Amino acid sequence: MSKLKLSQQGLVLIAVPLLFEMVFVATLAVLLKQAEADVSKEAHSRTVVSESNNLMQHFFDAGSAIYAYKLTKSPMFATHYEEVSQQIPNEITSLKRILIDNPRQEEAIQRVELIGNKGIESLSAAKRIIDGTATTNDISVLKSAGDVKTIVSQLIDELHKFVEEQKRSEQLDPTQAAHSRLAVVSWLWCGVVLNIGLAVLLAVYFNRGTAKRLKILMENTQQLAQNKELKAPLTGNDELAHLDSVFHNMADELAATAQAKKEMVAIVSHDLRTPLTSVQGALTLLSAGVFGELSEKALKEVTVAETNTSRLINLINDLLDVERMEAGKLEMTFRQTYVSQIIEQTSAALDSFAKQNKIELDFPETGLSLNADGERLVQVLINLVSNAIKFSPPNSTVTVTAEKLDDCVEFKVIDQGRGIPPEFINSVFDRFQQVKKSDAGRKGTGLGLAICKAIIEGHGGTIGVTSKVGSGSQFWFRIPATI
């Protein structure tokens, strides 16, 4: 099946059941036609027998009326005879019309017509003799036919023979009729069973072919997302095989790109960050006067260079953390950690920065502890508090709280800054996102909050923010007390 294209496979899946249905319907139509023919034949036979019986009854009535008229001379019987005798030719004509399409009955109907005409002629002659208006020919006819009773008996016998012949020649054999009905019912059941069987076979065939191959493609997408080795390429010439080939090529190109990215990160990490760190150290020594006193102008330039170098190093560190985060290699070491240690390290790192911006820091005193990577949580808290300092007005306070909530510890960083507009609330933790374009570069790289989110989620926790424009923001994160 894999050698056929999907469009061709679709045609096969449609054509096979369609062909089967056509054969089934054609055969069923033949059986139904045969059954209808048998039923029609049986109905025709019943009609012939019924018409013959009617004709026989009319002859009997006519003969009985003549016989009664002979005995009683009552005009009533004469009138009845006239009425009945007038219907006999119509009955014969009707019987001929029914049998006109059956050449085998031509001789029989001619004989019935001859019998009927002879009977009417004999009965009419008998009536005229009874009435006293008979001719010599009437007397001759009646002598050759016998008396009225004999005439009627002969007519009934002849018609009875005709009816029996019709029954033998026209009536459908009950066994044959039952066989025809059984054939139709049996073929219907066979068609239903075969149709179900064919549907099951096609489903199994499709499942072993296209569905199974689609499943492999879906598994490959999951394998690629999890950085796992892909399954072997699909064989065949259909579209799925071509798609799988393209997917494998794409995976190879992604792997090559990832390797190039990894090499670039290594270059940035070793060949760029190390020299920048050395430059930063040299600039720090210069600004400290280790190599001699600098002029006020030189000291200002060295301070600017030192600040810019520090920013570059921080940017490189953030990029490296983002790379590790995307690769799922953001390393963490979990141990029992006291919240007070995290607070102390954050305070020590940001005390001078807060004083430079005329911001007062309010840190809590707490005896809480949790199982976490303390250094990473310090990194998160430093990022959140430094952002609060940057966006707070001078002579305001940035408050940090830590408290136990059920089975987790919740940290909050509360500032009195400008706040975050509602349209930015859902995107502040995305990479390279800034509330204002003017914040880019001057206020940060837009990577810090994305890294914070990765660290918190790596602890199995959650992070978020509530804010009101003009009233400040409240960043919070919750870490499970035990992991």
C-alpha positions in Angstrom: 0.0 0.0 0.0 2.9 2.4 0.7 3.8 2.1 -3.0 0.6 3.9 -3.8 0.1 7.6 -3.3 -2.6 8.7 -0.8 -4.9 9.8 -3.6 -4.6 6.3 -5.2 -5.1 4.6 -1.9 -8.3 6.7 -1.4 -9.5 5.6 -4.8 -8.9 1.9 -3.9 -10.7 2.3 -0.5 -13.7 3.8 -2.4 -13.6 1.6 -5.5 -13.5 -1.8 -3.7 -16.6 -1.3 -1.6 -18.4 0.4 -4.6 -17.6 -2.5 -6.9 -18.9 -4.9 -4.2 -22.1 -2.9 -3.8 -22.7 -2.8 -7.6 -22.3 -6.6 -7.8 -24.5 -7.1 -4.7 -27.2 -4.8 -6.0 -27.1 -6.3 -9.5 -27.5 -9.8 -8.1 -30.2 -8.8 -5.8 -32.1 -7.0 -8.6 -32.0 -10.3 -10.6 -33.3 -12.3 -7.7 -36.0 -9.7 -7.0 -37.0 -9.7 -10.7 -37.3 -13.5 -10.7 -39.4 -13.4 -7.5 -41.6 -10.7 -8.9 -42.0 -12.8 -12.1 -43.1 -15.8 -10.0 -45.5 -13.7 -8.0 -46.9 -12.2 -11.2 -47.3 -15.6 -12.7 -49.1 -16.8 -9.7 -51.4 -13.8 -9.7 -52.1 -14.3 -13.4 -53.0 -17.9 -12.8 -55.4 -16.9 -10.0 -57.0 -14.4 -12.3 -57.5 -16.9 -15.1 -59.0 -19.5 -12.7 -61.3 -16.8 -11.2 -62.5 -15.7 -14.7 -63.0 -19.3 -15.7 -65.0 -20.0 -12.5 -67.1 -16.9 -13.3 -67.8 -18.2 -16.8 -68.7 -21.6 -15.4 -71.0 -20.1 -12.8 -72.8 -18.0 -15.6 -73.3 -21.2 -17.6 -74.6 -23.0 -14.6 -77.0 -20.1 -13.8 -78.1 -19.9 -17.4 -78.8 -23.7 -17.5 -80.6 -23.6 -14.2 -82.8 -20.7 -15.3 -83.8 -22.6 -18.5 -84.5 -25.7 -16.6 -86.6 -23.8 -14.1 -88.4 -22.0 -16.9 -89.2 -25.3 -18.5 -90.7 -26.6 -15.3 -92.6 -23.5 -14.2 -93.0 -21.4 -17.4 -92.3 -18.4 -15.1 -91.2 -15.2 -16.9 -88.8 -14.5 -14.0 -86.6 -17.4 -15.0 -86.8 -16.4 -18.6 -85.7 -12.9 -17.7 -82.9 -14.2 -15.5 -81.7 -16.4 -18.4 -81.6 -13.4 -20.7 -79.5 -11.4 -18.3 -77.1 -14.2 -17.6 -76.7 -15.2 -21.3 -75.8 -11.6 -22.2 -72.9 -11.7 -19.8 -71.4 -14.9 -21.0 -69.9 -13.4 -24.3 -68.4 -10.6 -22.1 -66.8 -13.2 -19.8 -65.4 -15.1 -22.8 -63.9 -11.9 -24.2 -62.4 -11.0 -20.8 -60.9 -14.4 -20.5 -59.4 -14.1 -24.0 -57.9 -10.7 -23.2 -56.2 -12.2 -20.1 -54.7 -15.1 -22.1 -53.8 -13.1 -25.2 -50.1 -12.8 -24.1 -49.8 -16.6 -23.7 -49.6 -18.4 -27.0 -49.8 -21.8 -25.4 -53.3 -21.0 -24.2 -54.6 -20.1 -27.7 -56.0 -23.6 -28.4 -57.6 -23.8 -25.0 -59.3 -20.4 -25.2 -60.6 -21.3 -28.7 -62.0 -24.5 -27.3 -63.7 -22.5 -24.4 -65.1 -20.0 -26.9 -66.4 -22.9 -29.0 -67.9 -24.5 -25.9 -69.5 -21.3 -24.8 -71.0 -20.5 -28.2 -72.3 -24.0 -28.5 -73.8 -23.9 -25.0 -75.5 -20.5 -25.6 -76.9 -21.8 -28.9 -78.2 -25.0 -27.3 -79.7 -23.1 -24.4 -81.3 -20.5 -26.7 -82.8 -23.3 -28.8 -84.2 -25.0 -25.7 -85.8 -21.7 -24.6 -87.4 -21.2 -28.0 -88.7 -24.7 -28.0 -90.2 -24.0 -24.5 -91.7 -20.8 -25.8 -93.1 -22.6 -28.9 -91.2 -20.5 -31.3 -88.6 -23.1 -32.3 -87.6 -23.8 -35.8 -86.5 -27.0 -37.4 -82.9 -26.0 -36.8 -83.6 -25.5 -33.1 -85.0 -28.9 -32.8 -82.0 -30.4 -34.6 -79.6 -28.6 -32.3 -81.3 -29.6 -29.2 -81.6 -33.2 -30.4 -77.8 -33.4 -31.0 -77.1 -31.7 -27.6 -79.6 -33.6 -25.5 -81.9 -32.1 -22.9 -81.1 -28.9 -20.9 -79.7 -30.8 -17.9 -77.3 -32.7 -20.2 -76.3 -29.5 -22.0 -75.4 -27.8 -18.7 -73.6 -30.8 -17.4 -71.5 -31.0 -20.6 -70.7 -27.2 -20.4 -69.7 -27.5 -16.7 -67.5 -30.6 -17.5 -65.7 -28.8 -20.3 -65.1 -25.6 -18.3 -63.9 -27.7 -15.3 -61.4 -29.4 -17.6 -60.2 -26.0 -18.8 -59.8 -24.7 -15.3 -57.8 -27.7 -14.2 -55.6 -27.3 -17.3 -55.0 -23.6 -16.3 -54.0 -24.7 -12.8 -51.5 -27.2 -14.1 -50.0 -24.9 -16.7 -50.1 -21.5 -14.9 -50.0 -22.0 -11.2 -46.6 -21.5 -9.6 -45.0 -24.4 -7.8 -45.1 -23.6 -4.1 -41.6 -25.1 -3.6 -40.2 -22.8 -6.4 -41.9 -19.7 -4.9 -40.5 -20.5 -1.4 -37.1 -21.1 -3.0 -37.2 -17.7 -4.7 -38.1 -15.9 -1.5 -35.4 -17.8 0.4 -32.8 -16.8 -2.2 -33.7 -13.1 -1.8 -33.5 -13.2 2.0 -30.3 -15.3 2.0 -28.6 -12.9 -0.4 -29.6 -9.9 1.7 -28.1 -11.5 4.8 -25.0 -12.5 2.8 -24.6 -9.0 1.5 -24.9 -7.5 5.0 -22.3 -9.9 6.5 -19.9 -9.5 3.5 -20.3 -5.7 3.7 -19.4 -5.7 7.4 -16.5 -8.1 6.8 -15.2 -5.9 3.9 -15.4 -2.8 6.1 -13.4 -4.6 8.9 -10.8 -5.8 6.4 -10.4 -2.3 4.9 -10.2 -0.8 8.4 -7.4 -3.3 9.3 -5.7 -2.8 6.0 -5.8 1.0 6.4 -4.7 0.8 10.1 -1.7 -1.3 9.1 -0.8 1.1 6.3 -1.7 4.8 6.5 -2.8 5.0 10.2 0.4 3.2 11.4 2.6 5.4 9.3 0.8 8.6 10.5 1.4 7.4 14.1 5.1 7.1 13.4 5.1 10.6 12.1 3.3 11.9 15.2 5.8 10.0 17.4 8.7 11.6 15.5 7.3 15.0 16.2 7.2 14.2 20.0 10.7 12.7 19.8 12.0 15.9 18.1 10.3 18.1 20.7 12.0 16.0 23.5 15.4 16.0 21.8 15.3 12.2 21.4 16.4 10.1 18.4 13.8 9.8 15.7 12.4 6.5 14.4 13.8 5.0 11.2 12.6 6.8 8.0 9.4 5.4 6.4 9.8 3.3 3.3 7.6 3.7 0.2 6.8 6.3 -2.4 3.6 7.9 -1.0 3.2 11.3 0.4 3.7 10.1 4.0 7.1 8.7 3.1 8.0 12.0 1.4 6.8 14.0 4.4 8.8 11.8 6.8 11.9 12.3 4.6 11.5 16.1 4.8 10.9 15.8 8.5 14.1 13.8 9.0 16.0 16.4 6.9 14.6 19.2 9.0 15.6 17.4 12.2 19.1 17.0 10.9 19.3 20.6 10.0 17.9 21.6 13.5 20.5 19.3 15.0 23.2 21.0 13.0 21.8 24.4 14.0 21.7 23.4 17.6 25.3 22.2 17.4 26.4 25.5 15.8 24.5 27.4 18.5 26.2 25.3 21.2 29.5 26.1 19.7 28.6 29.8 19.5 27.6 29.7 23.2 30.9 28.1 24.0 32.7 30.9 22.1 30.7 33.5 23.9 31.2 31.8 27.2 35.0 31.3 27.0 36.2 33.7 24.3 34.1 36.7 25.1 33.1 36.6 28.7 36.5 35.9 30.0 38.2 38.8 28.3 35.4 41.1 29.3 35.8 40.0 32.9 39.5 40.8 32.7 38.7 44.2 31.2 36.2 44.8 34.0 38.8 43.9 36.6 41.4 46.2 35.1 38.8 49.1 34.9 37.9 48.5 38.6 41.6 48.7 39.5 42.0 51.9 37.5 39.0 53.5 39.1 40.3 52.5 42.5 43.6 54.3 41.9 45.7 51.1 42.1 47.8 52.3 39.1 47.9 55.9 40.3 45.5 58.8 40.7 43.4 59.6 37.7 42.1 63.0 36.7 38.5 63.7 37.2 37.8 63.4 33.5 39.7 60.1 33.2 38.0 58.7 36.2 34.6 59.6 34.8 35.4 57.8 31.5 36.8 54.7 33.3 33.6 54.6 35.4 31.4 54.7 32.3 33.5 52.0 30.7 33.3 49.8 33.8 29.5 50.2 33.9 29.1 49.3 30.2 31.4 46.3 30.6 29.4 45.1 33.6 26.2 45.4 31.5 27.8 43.4 28.7 28.8 40.6 31.1 25.3 40.6 32.6 23.8 40.4 29.1 26.1 37.4 28.2 25.2 35.7 31.5 21.5 36.2 30.7 21.9 34.8 27.2 23.8 31.8 28.5 21.0 31.2 31.1 18.3 31.5 28.4 20.3 29.0 26.3 20.5 26.5 29.1 16.8 27.1 29.9 15.8 26.3 26.3 18.0 23.2 26.3 16.5 22.0 29.6 19.9 22.2 31.2 19.3 25.0 33.7 21.2 23.3 36.5 19.8 23.4 40.0 21.1 21.9 43.3 18.3 21.4 45.8 19.1 21.4 49.5 17.6 22.6 52.8 17.8 26.4 52.5 16.9 29.1 55.0 14.9 32.1 53.7 16.9 34.4 55.8 20.1 33.5 53.9 18.4 34.3 50.6 17.2 37.6 52.0 20.7 38.5 53.4 22.4 37.8 50.1 19.9 39.8 48.1 20.2 42.7 50.6 24.0 42.7 50.4 23.9 42.6 46.6 21.5 45.5 46.2 22.2 47.8 49.2 24.5 50.2 47.4 22.3 50.1 44.2 19.3 51.1 46.3 21.2 53.9 48.0 22.3 55.3 44.6 18.7 55.4 43.5 17.5 56.8 46.9 15.3 53.7 47.5 14.8 52.2 50.9 14.7 48.4 51.1 12.4 46.7 53.6 13.4 43.0 54.1 11.7 40.6 56.5 13.1 38.7 59.4 12.0 35.0 59.1 12.9 31.6 60.3 11.3 29.8 57.3 13.2 27.2 55.3 12.6 25.2 52.2 14.2 22.6 49.9 15.5 24.6 47.0 18.5 25.9 45.1 19.3 28.9 47.2 21.6 30.6 44.7 19.0 30.4 42.0 16.4 31.9 44.3 18.8 34.7 45.2 19.2 35.3 41.4 15.4 35.5 41.1 15.0 37.8 44.1 17.9 40.1 43.0 16.3 40.4 39.5 12.8 41.3 40.9 14.1 43.7 43.6 16.6 45.4 41.2 13.7 45.9 38.7 11.6 47.4 41.5 14.4 49.8 42.3 14.8 50.8 38.7 11.1 51.6 38.2 10.5 53.2 41.6 10.6 57.0 42.2 13.3 58.4 44.6 12.6 58.4 48.3 10.2 55.4 48.0 10.3 52.0 49.6 10.6 48.5 48.0 9.2 45.9 50.4 10.1 42.1 50.3 7.9 39.6 52.2 8.1 35.9 52.8 5.4 33.8 54.4 4.2 30.2 54.6 1.1 29.4 52.6 -0.2 25.8 53.0 2.6 23.6 51.6 4.6 26.4 50.0 6.5 29.6 50.7 5.4 32.8 49.0 7.8 35.7 48.3 6.5 39.1 47.3 8.4 42.2 46.0 6.2 45.3 46.4 7.2 48.7 44.9 5.6 52.1 44.6 6.6 52.7 41.0 4.7 53.5 37.8 2.9 50.2 37.6 2.3 48.0 34.5 -0.5 48.6 32.0 -3.0 45.8 31.8 -2.1 45.0 28.2 1.5 44.0 29.3 0.6 42.0 32.3 0.4 38.7 30.4 3.7 39.2 28.5 6.1 40.6 31.1 7.6 37.1 31.6 8.3 36.6 27.9 11.8 37.0 26.5 12.9 40.5 25.3 9.7 42.1 26.5 9.7 45.7 27.8 6.8 47.7 29.1 8.1 50.7 27.1 10.5 50.9 24.2 12.5 53.5 26.1 13.3 50.9 28.7 15.3 48.7 26.3 19.0 48.9 27.1 18.6 51.6 29.8 16.5 49.5 32.1 17.6 46.0 31.1 17.7 43.3 28.4 14.2 42.0 28.7 15.6 38.5 29.7 15.5 38.7 33.4 11.9 37.9 34.1 11.9 35.1 31.5 14.9 33.5 33.4 13.1 34.1 36.7 10.1 32.2 35.4 12.2 29.3 34.2 13.9 29.0 37.6 10.6 29.1 39.6 9.0 26.5 37.3 12.1 24.4 37.7 11.4 24.4 41.4 7.8 23.3 40.6 6.5 26.7 41.6 4.5 29.5 40.0 5.3 33.2 39.5 3.0 36.2 38.7 2.4 39.9 39.1 -0.4 42.2 40.0 -0.2 45.9 39.2 -2.1 49.1 38.9 -0.8 52.0 36.8 0.4 54.8 39.0 0.2 52.7 42.2 3.1 50.3 41.8 3.5 46.5 41.2 3.6 43.4 43.3 5.6 40.5 41.9 5.2 37.2 43.7 6.4 33.6 43.4 5.6 30.5 45.3 8.0 27.6 46.0 6.9 24.2 47.4 8.4 23.8 50.9 9.5 20.3 49.9 10.3 18.8 46.5 
